[in-house]
Amino acid sequence: MDERSSKGTLYIVSTPIGNLEDITFRAVKILSSVDVIAAEDTRKTKILLDHYNISKPMLSYFDHNERFRASQLIEKLLAGQSIALVSDAGTPGISDPAFRVVRESINQGITVVPIPGPSALLAALVVSGLPTNSFVFEGFLPLKKGRKTRLEFLRSEKRTIILYESPHRIIKTLRELLEYLGDREIVLAREVSKKFEEFLRGRTSDVLKKLASNTPRGEFVILLEGNQDPS
């Protein structure tokens, strides 16, 4: 028997970023057929599974237990079990844990299969009105160490810049973007695909004023015009 065929398969499954209907038929099929689902937050994933009448054993897999849990998942995969890895929303590995278990699976000769689907950064980008032919995704900026250095580095970036940010840091981040990168065209995508989806467009200073008058809520995708200085 081929040694590879006796091993399980790791599926990296994209799940809805808001609306539960934003899931592919293939993703539902995979989630219904695997032996185990590894989820960033099992409580949130259960809401999705219940919606589609899926009942499967679940294990938590998040930043703080990733190293320990990855070893457990590899053991199961080597024993022939199939596993679906999901994050709270969107595509695992994009500002969410997945890298460690994917890399170790590849090293162990385990088949890794992507199940494509929703991604907040792409959904926001294509309706932003900013150039989409070339862009850079930075995820979340460093909280402290390296934050200023990263902002200064991005100052000369000519491509559309995409960031993620939480509601309690969005004002701080916008102020820093204004300070380090100048008053550029910016788009804030809030709660993409959810009930209160909203897109704020304008110069950084204008959008900052709009947000400052209200308490920001929901998760944000920040899309910023690249450096247009021809020099």
N, C-alpha and C positions, 0 to 999 in steps of 0.2 A: 504494500500500500504506500502511495505517495505520502511522505511525512507531512507535507504542506496541507494535503486534503484532510488529514486527521485533526487539524487545528481549527479552532473556531474563527469567526470573522468579526472584526470590529467595524461597526457602522457609525459614521459621524453624521448625525441626523439634525438637519435644520428644522426648527419649530417656529410657530408664529411669534411675531414681535408684539402682537396686540390682539387683533381679531383672530379668534380661534379657527376661522375658516381659511386663513392664510397658511394652509398646510397642503402638501402634495399627496396624491393618492398613494404614491410610492412610500412616502414617509409613514403614513398610517399602516400600510402593509408591513413594513419592516418592524415598526413598534409592536405590531400584533404578533409577529412571528419569532422574535428573538427570545433567548432564554432569560436575559437580564437587561434591565435598563439602568444605566448609570446617569444620575441626574444631579445638576448643580444644586437644586432645591427640590427634594422629593415632594414636598407639599404643593409647590406650584406645578410640577409636572403631573401630579395626580389630577389636578383640575383638567388638564388637557386630555389625559388618558380617560377619565370618566366621561368627558364630552364625546369621545369616540368609542366608548364601551370597551376599552382595553384594560385588561387586568394582567399585570406582569410583576414579578419580583423587582424591587428597586434597591439600588445602593446610592448613597450620596457620593458625589465627586466634585469637590470645590477647592478653592485655592489652598486652604489651610490643611486639608487632608490629602492633597493630590499625590504627594510622594508615596505615602503609605497605601492609599487606595489603588494607585496605578499598579503596584506590585500584585495586589489581590486580583485585579482585573486581568493582568497578564497570565496569572495562574489559571484562571477560569478559561481564558482563550486557548491556552496550551492544552487544556483538558478537553477541548472540543466544543465549548459553549460559545454561542453567538451573543454579542453584546451591542446594544445601541447606546451611544453616548449623546446626551442632550444637555443644553444649557437652559437657563431660565427662559431665554427668548433668543431667537435668531440662530446664527451658525456657531457651533462650538469652536473654540480656538481663536475667535475674533474678540479680543478683550475678555475672554472667558477661558477657563482651563480646558486643555485637551492635548497640548503639545507633548507633554511627558509620556502619556500612554500611547499616543500615535507613534512617537519616535521609537519607544521600546518595542511596540508591536512590529514595526518595520525591521528592527534589529533581530527580532525573534522569528522572522519569516512568516508572520501572521498577516493575512490579507486585511487591508484597511480600505473601506469603501465609503466615499462621500455620498450623502443623500442631499442634494442641493435644495435650497429653499430661501426663505426670507433672510434679509440682512438689512439692518436699519441704515447703515452707511450708504448702501447702493440705492435703497428706496428714497432716501433724502436727496442724494446727489442728482438723480435723474429729473427731479422736479425743482431743483434749486435755481435754475437759470444761470448758474455758473458753468464755466467750461468743464466738460466731462471727458474730453479726449485724453487728458493727462491729469492725474491727481495723486496726492499722498495722504495715506491714512495714518494718523499718529495715535489713535486710541485715546486713553486718558493721559493727560500730562502728569509728570511726576508730582507728587503732593508737596515735597519739600526739596530734598537733595536733587540737584540737576534741573530743577524747574526753570530757573532763570536762564541757564545755559541753553536749554531746549528752545525757549522762546526767542532768544537771540539768534539761534541757528535758523529758526523758521523765518526770520525776517527777510532773508534773501531768497526763500523758496518761491519759484515762479509758477508752480503748479497749484491747482485748487487744493486747499488744506482742509482735511476733515478730522474733527476731534469728537470725542464723547465727553459729556459732562453731566454731573448730578445736579439736582435743583438747588442744594445748599451751597454749591460752589460756583454756580453759573455766573453770578454777578462779579465775583472776584476774578474769574477767568476772563470775562469780557473786558474788565478794566485793565488787566495785564496785556491782553491782545491789543487794546488801544494804545497802551503805553509803549510796548515793544515793537509792534508791527505797524502802527499808525491807523488812521481812520479809513478803513477799506470797506468795500462791499462785503456784506456778510448775510448769511441765512441761518436762522435758528429753526431747526425742525424739532417740535416738541410732541411727545406721545405719538410717534409715527404708527399709523394703522389702528390707533385706539379711538375711543369715543370722542375725546377732546383733542384730536390731532390739530396742530396749528403750525403755520409757517410764518416767521417774522423776517421781513426783508428790509434792507436799507444799509446805511453806513453803520459802522460799529457804534459810534456815539449815539445815533438815533435809536438803535435797537436797545442799547443800554438804558436810555431814558424810558423806553416803553416798559422794560422789565422792572426798572427801579420803582415804578409806581404801583406794581403789583407783586404779590408774593409768588415767586416762581414755583411751579409744580411740575412734576413729571420729569422723565429723562430727556436729555437734549442731545441732538446731533448738531455740531457747529460746522458750518461750511464757510470758509473764508477765501476771498479772492487772493490769488497769488500775487507776488511782487510784480508790478507792471512797469517798474523803472527800467528803461531800455539800457541804462549804463551797466 
